[in-house]
């Protein structure tokens, strides 16, 4: 069983096939004690849930590494009244600390697929993410 199959069996929140932009702000590897600024480039998710996400990266990450993520949700204007987001916002940036659960080479050999679980996210951001995911 590969990492993504194992994660599927343990998943509390169903993943939704949505492509959202993410930016890795910084990362910490508890195994080595190394801290580094993120690659600052935008990554794209493969799927996302209220509990975590899967994305493609040009670099591998060690399991248990902590990533400080900025998740950008486009088209937010249609949902803003329901969760109290100020008028005029067309996108929403959610900040989340995530832990790498698995990382494996992509099938194409170009980069890596990374599965993370959210370990720290503001309550309002979590509420907004759930709203976005349930909107279909």
Secondary structure, DSSP 8 states (H G I E B T S, - for coil): --HHHHHHHH-SS--B----EEEEEEEEETTTTEEEE---SEEEEEEE-SSEEEEEESS---TT-EEEEEEEEE-GGGTHHHHT--TT-SEEEEEEEEEEEEEEE-TTSSSEEEEEEEEEE-HHHHHHHHHHHHT-
